């Protein structure tokens, strides 16, 4: 469980950095925040499927 917790903490950092990077192409525009949130949502969905496959299969 400790290993999973640490892995998740690292993943969250990577997720946030990826979303920020993607949103920068719209910096200052109305689309910036929407892109950030959309990338967060997509990456989180992908991570959920990864965790299900790894721990519930």
mmCIF file as gemmi writes it, N, C-alpha and C atoms, coordinates in Angstrom:
data_model
loop_
_atom_site.group_PDB
_atom_site.id
_atom_site.type_symbol
_atom_site.label_atom_id
_atom_site.label_alt_id
_atom_site.label_comp_id
_atom_site.label_asym_id
_atom_site.label_entity_id
_atom_site.label_seq_id
_atom_site.pdbx_PDB_ins_code
_atom_site.Cartn_x
_atom_site.Cartn_y
_atom_site.Cartn_z
_atom_site.occupancy
_atom_site.B_iso_or_equiv
_atom_site.pdbx_formal_charge
_atom_site.auth_seq_id
_atom_site.auth_asym_id
_atom_site.pdbx_PDB_model_num
ATOM 1 N N . UNK Axp A 1 ? 0.817 -1.194 0 1 0 ? 1 A 1
ATOM 2 C CA . UNK Axp A 1 ? 0 0 0 1 0 ? 1 A 1
ATOM 3 C C . UNK Axp A 1 ? 0.86 1.257 0 1 0 ? 1 A 1
ATOM 4 N N . UNK Axp A 2 ? 1.979 1.226 0.73 1 0 ? 2 A 1
ATOM 5 C CA . UNK Axp A 2 ? 2.871 2.384 0.757 1 0 ? 2 A 1
ATOM 6 C C . UNK Axp A 2 ? 3.459 2.66 -0.629 1 0 ? 2 A 1
ATOM 7 N N . UNK Axp A 3 ? 3.771 1.601 -1.356 1 0 ? 3 A 1
ATOM 8 C CA . UNK Axp A 3 ? 4.309 1.755 -2.702 1 0 ? 3 A 1
ATOM 9 C C . UNK Axp A 3 ? 3.277 2.409 -3.621 1 0 ? 3 A 1
ATOM 10 N N . UNK Axp A 4 ? 2.046 1.976 -3.54 1 0 ? 4 A 1
ATOM 11 C CA . UNK Axp A 4 ? 0.973 2.565 -4.344 1 0 ? 4 A 1
ATOM 12 C C . UNK Axp A 4 ? 0.785 4.039 -3.988 1 0 ? 4 A 1
ATOM 13 N N . UNK Axp A 5 ? 0.818 4.355 -2.731 1 0 ? 5 A 1
ATOM 14 C CA . UNK Axp A 5 ? 0.645 5.742 -2.282 1 0 ? 5 A 1
ATOM 15 C C . UNK Axp A 5 ? 1.742 6.637 -2.877 1 0 ? 5 A 1
ATOM 16 N N . UNK Axp A 6 ? 2.975 6.173 -2.825 1 0 ? 6 A 1
ATOM 17 C CA . UNK Axp A 6 ? 4.087 6.954 -3.377 1 0 ? 6 A 1
ATOM 18 C C . UNK Axp A 6 ? 3.96 7.079 -4.895 1 0 ? 6 A 1
ATOM 19 N N . UNK Axp A 7 ? 3.569 5.992 -5.538 1 0 ? 7 A 1
ATOM 20 C CA . UNK Axp A 7 ? 3.369 6.01 -6.985 1 0 ? 7 A 1
ATOM 21 C C . UNK Axp A 7 ? 2.296 7.026 -7.367 1 0 ? 7 A 1
ATOM 22 N N . UNK Axp A 8 ? 1.228 7.06 -6.604 1 0 ? 8 A 1
ATOM 23 C CA . UNK Axp A 8 ? 0.144 8 -6.878 1 0 ? 8 A 1
ATOM 24 C C . UNK Axp A 8 ? 0.599 9.448 -6.695 1 0 ? 8 A 1
ATOM 25 N N . UNK Axp A 9 ? 1.379 9.693 -5.67 1 0 ? 9 A 1
ATOM 26 C CA . UNK Axp A 9 ? 1.885 11.055 -5.449 1 0 ? 9 A 1
ATOM 27 C C . UNK Axp A 9 ? 2.729 11.516 -6.633 1 0 ? 9 A 1
ATOM 28 N N . UNK Axp A 10 ? 3.568 10.636 -7.133 1 0 ? 10 A 1
ATOM 29 C CA . UNK Axp A 10 ? 4.383 10.972 -8.301 1 0 ? 10 A 1
ATOM 30 C C . UNK Axp A 10 ? 3.509 11.17 -9.538 1 0 ? 10 A 1
ATOM 31 N N . UNK Axp A 11 ? 2.514 10.317 -9.685 1 0 ? 11 A 1
ATOM 32 C CA . UNK Axp A 11 ? 1.617 10.424 -10.825 1 0 ? 11 A 1
ATOM 33 C C . UNK Axp A 11 ? 0.852 11.748 -10.791 1 0 ? 11 A 1
ATOM 34 N N . UNK Axp A 12 ? 0.396 12.167 -9.633 1 0 ? 12 A 1
ATOM 35 C CA . UNK Axp A 12 ? -0.34 13.425 -9.514 1 0 ? 12 A 1
ATOM 36 C C . UNK Axp A 12 ? 0.531 14.598 -9.949 1 0 ? 12 A 1
ATOM 37 N N . UNK Axp A 13 ? 1.785 14.585 -9.548 1 0 ? 13 A 1
ATOM 38 C CA . UNK Axp A 13 ? 2.705 15.648 -9.959 1 0 ? 13 A 1
ATOM 39 C C . UNK Axp A 13 ? 2.856 15.667 -11.476 1 0 ? 13 A 1
ATOM 40 N N . UNK Axp A 14 ? 3.04 14.507 -12.062 1 0 ? 14 A 1
ATOM 41 C CA . UNK Axp A 14 ? 3.174 14.403 -13.516 1 0 ? 14 A 1
ATOM 42 C C . UNK Axp A 14 ? 1.894 14.844 -14.214 1 0 ? 14 A 1
ATOM 43 N N . UNK Axp A 15 ? 0.759 14.42 -13.697 1 0 ? 15 A 1
ATOM 44 C CA . UNK Axp A 15 ? -0.543 14.803 -14.269 1 0 ? 15 A 1
ATOM 45 C C . UNK Axp A 15 ? -0.709 16.313 -14.281 1 0 ? 15 A 1
ATOM 46 N N . UNK Axp A 16 ? -0.421 16.943 -13.152 1 0 ? 16 A 1
ATOM 47 C CA . UNK Axp A 16 ? -0.581 18.386 -13.051 1 0 ? 16 A 1
ATOM 48 C C . UNK Axp A 16 ? 0.361 19.131 -13.988 1 0 ? 16 A 1
ATOM 49 N N . UNK Axp A 17 ? 1.596 18.668 -14.091 1 0 ? 17 A 1
ATOM 50 C CA . UNK Axp A 17 ? 2.571 19.298 -14.984 1 0 ? 17 A 1
ATOM 51 C C . UNK Axp A 17 ? 2.148 19.152 -16.446 1 0 ? 17 A 1
ATOM 52 N N . UNK Axp A 18 ? 1.632 17.991 -16.794 1 0 ? 18 A 1
ATOM 53 C CA . UNK Axp A 18 ? 1.172 17.742 -18.162 1 0 ? 18 A 1
ATOM 54 C C . UNK Axp A 18 ? -0.006 18.639 -18.506 1 0 ? 18 A 1
ATOM 55 N N . UNK Axp A 19 ? -0.941 18.77 -17.589 1 0 ? 19 A 1
ATOM 56 C CA . UNK Axp A 19 ? -2.107 19.625 -17.823 1 0 ? 19 A 1
ATOM 57 C C . UNK Axp A 19 ? -1.695 21.088 -17.953 1 0 ? 19 A 1
ATOM 58 N N . UNK Axp A 20 ? -0.784 21.525 -17.12 1 0 ? 20 A 1
ATOM 59 C CA . UNK Axp A 20 ? -0.315 22.903 -17.196 1 0 ? 20 A 1
ATOM 60 C C . UNK Axp A 20 ? 0.369 23.17 -18.529 1 0 ? 20 A 1
ATOM 61 N N . UNK Axp A 21 ? 1.225 22.251 -18.934 1 0 ? 21 A 1
ATOM 62 C CA . UNK Axp A 21 ? 1.923 22.406 -20.209 1 0 ? 21 A 1
ATOM 63 C C . UNK Axp A 21 ? 0.941 22.492 -21.374 1 0 ? 21 A 1
ATOM 64 N N . UNK Axp A 22 ? -0.076 21.639 -21.351 1 0 ? 22 A 1
ATOM 65 C CA . UNK Axp A 22 ? -1.07 21.644 -22.428 1 0 ? 22 A 1
ATOM 66 C C . UNK Axp A 22 ? -1.871 22.944 -22.445 1 0 ? 22 A 1
ATOM 67 N N . UNK Axp A 23 ? -2.146 23.5 -21.282 1 0 ? 23 A 1
ATOM 68 C CA . UNK Axp A 23 ? -2.963 24.719 -21.218 1 0 ? 23 A 1
ATOM 69 C C . UNK Axp A 23 ? -2.195 25.967 -21.633 1 0 ? 23 A 1
ATOM 70 N N . UNK Axp A 24 ? -0.881 25.902 -21.61 1 0 ? 24 A 1
ATOM 71 C CA . UNK Axp A 24 ? -0.082 27.083 -21.925 1 0 ? 24 A 1
ATOM 72 C C . UNK Axp A 24 ? -0.229 27.539 -23.373 1 0 ? 24 A 1
ATOM 73 N N . UNK Axp A 25 ? -0.65 26.653 -24.253 1 0 ? 25 A 1
ATOM 74 C CA . UNK Axp A 25 ? -0.844 27.076 -25.64 1 0 ? 25 A 1
ATOM 75 C C . UNK Axp A 25 ? -2.017 28.045 -25.769 1 0 ? 25 A 1
ATOM 76 N N . UNK Axp A 26 ? -2.844 28.14 -24.742 1 0 ? 26 A 1
ATOM 77 C CA . UNK Axp A 26 ? -3.972 29.074 -24.719 1 0 ? 26 A 1
ATOM 78 C C . UNK Axp A 26 ? -3.774 30.162 -23.663 1 0 ? 26 A 1
ATOM 79 N N . UNK Axp A 27 ? -2.54 30.368 -23.236 1 0 ? 27 A 1
ATOM 80 C CA . UNK Axp A 27 ? -2.232 31.283 -22.13 1 0 ? 27 A 1
ATOM 81 C C . UNK Axp A 27 ? -2.93 32.632 -22.308 1 0 ? 27 A 1
ATOM 82 N N . UNK Axp A 28 ? -3.652 33.003 -21.273 1 0 ? 28 A 1
ATOM 83 C CA . UNK Axp A 28 ? -4.344 34.29 -21.274 1 0 ? 28 A 1
ATOM 84 C C . UNK Axp A 28 ? -5.712 34.271 -21.936 1 0 ? 28 A 1
ATOM 85 N N . UNK Axp A 29 ? -6.034 33.169 -22.579 1 0 ? 29 A 1
ATOM 86 C CA . UNK Axp A 29 ? -7.324 33.077 -23.265 1 0 ? 29 A 1
ATOM 87 C C . UNK Axp A 29 ? -8.347 32.328 -22.435 1 0 ? 29 A 1
ATOM 88 N N . UNK Axp A 30 ? -9.561 32.382 -22.894 1 0 ? 30 A 1
ATOM 89 C CA . UNK Axp A 30 ? -10.637 31.716 -22.169 1 0 ? 30 A 1
ATOM 90 C C . UNK Axp A 30 ? -10.52 30.198 -22.22 1 0 ? 30 A 1
ATOM 91 N N . UNK Axp A 31 ? -9.819 29.694 -23.212 1 0 ? 31 A 1
ATOM 92 C CA . UNK Axp A 31 ? -9.667 28.246 -23.377 1 0 ? 31 A 1
ATOM 93 C C . UNK Axp A 31 ? -8.62 27.659 -22.433 1 0 ? 31 A 1
ATOM 94 N N . UNK Axp A 32 ? -7.773 28.506 -21.842 1 0 ? 32 A 1
ATOM 95 C CA . UNK Axp A 32 ? -6.667 28.011 -21.014 1 0 ? 32 A 1
ATOM 96 C C . UNK Axp A 32 ? -7.154 27.101 -19.885 1 0 ? 32 A 1
ATOM 97 N N . UNK Axp A 33 ? -8.088 27.579 -19.091 1 0 ? 33 A 1
ATOM 98 C CA . UNK Axp A 33 ? -8.568 26.788 -17.961 1 0 ? 33 A 1
ATOM 99 C C . UNK Axp A 33 ? -9.321 25.541 -18.431 1 0 ? 33 A 1
ATOM 100 N N . UNK Axp A 34 ? -10.092 25.688 -19.493 1 0 ? 34 A 1
ATOM 101 C CA . UNK Axp A 34 ? -10.83 24.531 -20.013 1 0 ? 34 A 1
ATOM 102 C C . UNK Axp A 34 ? -9.884 23.423 -20.471 1 0 ? 34 A 1
ATOM 103 N N . UNK Axp A 35 ? -8.794 23.803 -21.126 1 0 ? 35 A 1
ATOM 104 C CA . UNK Axp A 35 ? -7.813 22.81 -21.569 1 0 ? 35 A 1
ATOM 105 C C . UNK Axp A 35 ? -7.161 22.119 -20.371 1 0 ? 35 A 1
ATOM 106 N N . UNK Axp A 36 ? -6.831 22.904 -19.364 1 0 ? 36 A 1
ATOM 107 C CA . UNK Axp A 36 ? -6.207 22.363 -18.157 1 0 ? 36 A 1
ATOM 108 C C . UNK Axp A 36 ? -7.115 21.303 -17.521 1 0 ? 36 A 1
ATOM 109 N N . UNK Axp A 37 ? -8.366 21.646 -17.338 1 0 ? 37 A 1
ATOM 110 C CA . UNK Axp A 37 ? -9.315 20.736 -16.696 1 0 ? 37 A 1
ATOM 111 C C . UNK Axp A 37 ? -9.586 19.512 -17.573 1 0 ? 37 A 1
ATOM 112 N N . UNK Axp A 38 ? -9.666 19.71 -18.873 1 0 ? 38 A 1
ATOM 113 C CA . UNK Axp A 38 ? -9.914 18.59 -19.779 1 0 ? 38 A 1
ATOM 114 C C . UNK Axp A 38 ? -8.759 17.591 -19.741 1 0 ? 38 A 1
ATOM 115 N N . UNK Axp A 39 ? -7.539 18.089 -19.73 1 0 ? 39 A 1
ATOM 116 C CA . UNK Axp A 39 ? -6.38 17.196 -19.67 1 0 ? 39 A 1
ATOM 117 C C . UNK Axp A 39 ? -6.352 16.466 -18.328 1 0 ? 39 A 1
ATOM 118 N N . UNK Axp A 40 ? -6.636 17.182 -17.235 1 0 ? 40 A 1
ATOM 119 C CA . UNK Axp A 40 ? -6.713 16.523 -15.926 1 0 ? 40 A 1
ATOM 120 C C . UNK Axp A 40 ? -7.718 15.375 -15.953 1 0 ? 40 A 1
ATOM 121 N N . UNK Axp A 41 ? -8.891 15.646 -16.504 1 0 ? 41 A 1
ATOM 122 C CA . UNK Axp A 41 ? -9.95 14.635 -16.547 1 0 ? 41 A 1
ATOM 123 C C . UNK Axp A 41 ? -9.531 13.425 -17.382 1 0 ? 41 A 1
ATOM 124 N N . UNK Axp A 42 ? -8.946 13.672 -18.546 1 0 ? 42 A 1
ATOM 125 C CA . UNK Axp A 42 ? -8.531 12.562 -19.421 1 0 ? 42 A 1
ATOM 126 C C . UNK Axp A 42 ? -7.446 11.711 -18.778 1 0 ? 42 A 1
ATOM 127 N N . UNK Axp A 43 ? -6.459 12.366 -18.2 1 0 ? 43 A 1
ATOM 128 C CA . UNK Axp A 43 ? -5.381 11.616 -17.561 1 0 ? 43 A 1
ATOM 129 C C . UNK Axp A 43 ? -5.875 10.832 -16.346 1 0 ? 43 A 1
ATOM 130 N N . UNK Axp A 44 ? -6.786 11.412 -15.606 1 0 ? 44 A 1
ATOM 131 C CA . UNK Axp A 44 ? -7.346 10.731 -14.435 1 0 ? 44 A 1
ATOM 132 C C . UNK Axp A 44 ? -8.161 9.513 -14.857 1 0 ? 44 A 1
ATOM 133 N N . UNK Axp A 45 ? -8.93 9.652 -15.92 1 0 ? 45 A 1
ATOM 134 C CA . UNK Axp A 45 ? -9.697 8.514 -16.428 1 0 ? 45 A 1
ATOM 135 C C . UNK Axp A 45 ? -8.759 7.38 -16.849 1 0 ? 45 A 1
ATOM 136 N N . UNK Axp A 46 ? -7.701 7.723 -17.584 1 0 ? 46 A 1
ATOM 137 C CA . UNK Axp A 46 ? -6.731 6.713 -18.002 1 0 ? 46 A 1
ATOM 138 C C . UNK Axp A 46 ? -6.096 6.025 -16.796 1 0 ? 46 A 1
ATOM 139 N N . UNK Axp A 47 ? -5.768 6.809 -15.779 1 0 ? 47 A 1
ATOM 140 C CA . UNK Axp A 47 ? -5.142 6.254 -14.575 1 0 ? 47 A 1
ATOM 141 C C . UNK Axp A 47 ? -6.092 5.295 -13.853 1 0 ? 47 A 1
ATOM 142 N N . UNK Axp A 48 ? -7.347 5.63 -13.813 1 0 ? 48 A 1
ATOM 143 C CA . UNK Axp A 48 ? -8.33 4.752 -13.17 1 0 ? 48 A 1
ATOM 144 C C . UNK Axp A 48 ? -8.354 3.385 -13.844 1 0 ? 48 A 1
ATOM 145 N N . UNK Axp A 49 ? -8.348 3.378 -15.166 1 0 ? 49 A 1
ATOM 146 C CA . UNK Axp A 49 ? -8.34 2.106 -15.888 1 0 ? 49 A 1
ATOM 147 C C . UNK Axp A 49 ? -7.05 1.329 -15.618 1 0 ? 49 A 1
ATOM 148 N N . UNK Axp A 50 ? -5.92 2.045 -15.564 1 0 ? 50 A 1
ATOM 149 C CA . UNK Axp A 50 ? -4.649 1.384 -15.25 1 0 ? 50 A 1
ATOM 150 C C . UNK Axp A 50 ? -4.697 0.723 -13.874 1 0 ? 50 A 1
ATOM 151 N N . UNK Axp A 51 ? -5.221 1.441 -12.898 1 0 ? 51 A 1
ATOM 152 C CA . UNK Axp A 51 ? -5.284 0.902 -11.534 1 0 ? 51 A 1
ATOM 153 C C . UNK Axp A 51 ? -6.222 -0.291 -11.446 1 0 ? 51 A 1
ATOM 154 N N . UNK Axp A 52 ? -7.341 -0.225 -12.148 1 0 ? 52 A 1
ATOM 155 C CA . UNK Axp A 52 ? -8.274 -1.352 -12.15 1 0 ? 52 A 1
ATOM 156 C C . UNK Axp A 52 ? -7.601 -2.587 -12.741 1 0 ? 52 A 1
ATOM 157 N N . UNK Axp A 53 ? -6.922 -2.398 -13.87 1 0 ? 53 A 1
ATOM 158 C CA . UNK Axp A 53 ? -6.234 -3.529 -14.506 1 0 ? 53 A 1
ATOM 159 C C . UNK Axp A 53 ? -5.163 -4.117 -13.591 1 0 ? 53 A 1
ATOM 160 N N . UNK Axp A 54 ? -4.411 -3.245 -12.935 1 0 ? 54 A 1
ATOM 161 C CA . UNK Axp A 54 ? -3.292 -3.703 -12.124 1 0 ? 54 A 1
ATOM 162 C C . UNK Axp A 54 ? -3.711 -4.337 -10.811 1 0 ? 54 A 1
ATOM 163 N N . UNK Axp A 55 ? -4.731 -3.777 -10.176 1 0 ? 55 A 1
ATOM 164 C CA . UNK Axp A 55 ? -5.063 -4.215 -8.817 1 0 ? 55 A 1
ATOM 165 C C . UNK Axp A 55 ? -6.354 -5.022 -8.698 1 0 ? 55 A 1
ATOM 166 N N . UNK Axp A 56 ? -7.202 -4.981 -9.698 1 0 ? 56 A 1
ATOM 167 C CA . UNK Axp A 56 ? -8.468 -5.707 -9.588 1 0 ? 56 A 1
ATOM 168 C C . UNK Axp A 56 ? -8.606 -6.815 -10.618 1 0 ? 56 A 1
ATOM 169 N N . UNK Axp A 57 ? -7.571 -7.08 -11.364 1 0 ? 57 A 1
ATOM 170 C CA . UNK Axp A 57 ? -7.645 -8.147 -12.378 1 0 ? 57 A 1
ATOM 171 C C . UNK Axp A 57 ? -7.082 -9.435 -11.838 1 0 ? 57 A 1
